Amino acid sequence: MNKGSGVGLGGIGGGVLAAGPTQAAAVAAAQKQKNLLQRLEGDIANIVDNFSVLVNVARVNDPPYRNSQEAFQMEVRAARVVQAADSLLKLISELKQTAIFSGFASLSDHVKQRKLELGQQSEQTERLLATISEQMVASLKEIESHYYSSVVRTDQT
């Protein structure tokens, strides 16, 4: 196997915990990333192994039966390379879909969280306005009582 191929997924799935999912979702995302990395390594190793055998078998030998055996082996190995490449293309498609849908999911979660925060702020603002209104009514009554009982008003009438 070709474990040290230098191919990796870089930052794919690296920000899973940053979005704030539940613990179970974080574990599931980590497991999915691990499975994808294993598939990637397996497919790349499969391509490299089959291609190296394909190159080794590509020699031309004198006995005709030997050439037909090698031709058959080359066809089999070439088919395996194509299958591994197809598997890699499916993996890439799956990664794209995962990136798109996880983006929508985290965006939806963010919108829900923001909606709750704004709802709480709205309730706090309404309570504050009600308190201010009550204080204004009390202050206005106090001012009116002082005005109607003041000496200046009674002198003017």
PyMOL commands that set and color helices and strands:
alter all, ss='L'
color gray80, all
select helices_A, chain A and resi 17-19+23-57+64-148+151-156
alter helices_A, ss='H'
color red, helices_A
deselect
rebuild
show_as cartoon
